[in-house]
């Protein structure tokens, strides 16, 4: 006998449309940052080995690459779910106005509410 219970009318999200786990996302961010920093090291080495006009380009690239690397490493890949619809809460019945409203028969009569 199967323990699987099927519920009628519920939307099931498939595993292929799920977001990646936090550890997978962190690993990809670390890998992107490591690649950018390795390019920065190459820029420093090339700045030492190349003649003057190219040298300054590599130095500028090595200076600005950490900023670009941090921005690209922190940029999250957002993947839209094509088949998913937003959740719409079912309408709840509104409460009716109370029928037993007590109205004072004499509008000039004051009601003492302090006790």
ABEGO torsion letter per residue (X at the ends): XBABBBBBGBBBBBAAABBBBAAAAAAAAAAAAAAAAAAAAAAAAAAAABBAAAAAAAAAAAAAAAAAAAAAAABBBBBBBAABBBBBBBBBBBBBBBABBBBBABAABBBBABX
